């Protein structure tokens, strides 16, 4: 899991947790907003997404 804080061109900051995995030769990602879900819940969602992807 990666905690990311990115800035828009207007200078607004966006924080999210990102899960990443590979499917075959393709890298997949899922992003979960800290603003929408809160830090802990966004992290939990990212962990669940990566675990689910690993079961495919």
KANORJO-V63074 format. One record per residue. N is the residue number from 1. RES is the residue in one small letter. D_FIRST is the distance of its C-alpha to the first C-alpha in Angstrom with 1 decimal. Layout:
BEGIN
n:N res:RES d_first:D_FIRST
n:N res:RES d_first:D_FIRST
END
This chain:
BEGIN
n:1 res:x d_first:0.0
n:2 res:x d_first:3.8
n:3 res:x d_first:6.8
n:4 res:x d_first:9.6
n:5 res:x d_first:13.3
n:6 res:x d_first:15.7
n:7 res:x d_first:19.4
n:8 res:x d_first:21.9
n:9 res:x d_first:25.2
n:10 res:x d_first:26.8
n:11 res:x d_first:24.7
n:12 res:x d_first:22.7
n:13 res:x d_first:19.2
n:14 res:x d_first:16.4
n:15 res:x d_first:13.2
n:16 res:x d_first:10.3
n:17 res:x d_first:6.7
n:18 res:x d_first:5.7
n:19 res:x d_first:5.0
n:20 res:x d_first:7.1
n:21 res:x d_first:9.9
n:22 res:x d_first:13.6
n:23 res:x d_first:16.7
n:24 res:x d_first:19.6
n:25 res:x d_first:19.7
n:26 res:x d_first:17.6
n:27 res:x d_first:14.0
n:28 res:x d_first:12.7
n:29 res:x d_first:10.1
n:30 res:x d_first:10.0
n:31 res:x d_first:9.9
n:32 res:x d_first:10.7
n:33 res:x d_first:13.2
n:34 res:x d_first:13.5
n:35 res:x d_first:17.2
n:36 res:x d_first:17.8
n:37 res:x d_first:15.9
n:38 res:x d_first:15.5
n:39 res:x d_first:12.6
n:40 res:x d_first:12.4
n:41 res:x d_first:13.1
n:42 res:x d_first:10.6
n:43 res:x d_first:7.7
n:44 res:x d_first:9.9
n:45 res:x d_first:10.4
n:46 res:x d_first:6.9
n:47 res:x d_first:7.0
n:48 res:x d_first:10.6
n:49 res:x d_first:10.2
n:50 res:x d_first:8.5
n:51 res:x d_first:11.2
n:52 res:x d_first:13.8
n:53 res:x d_first:13.3
n:54 res:x d_first:13.7
n:55 res:x d_first:17.0
n:56 res:x d_first:18.5
END
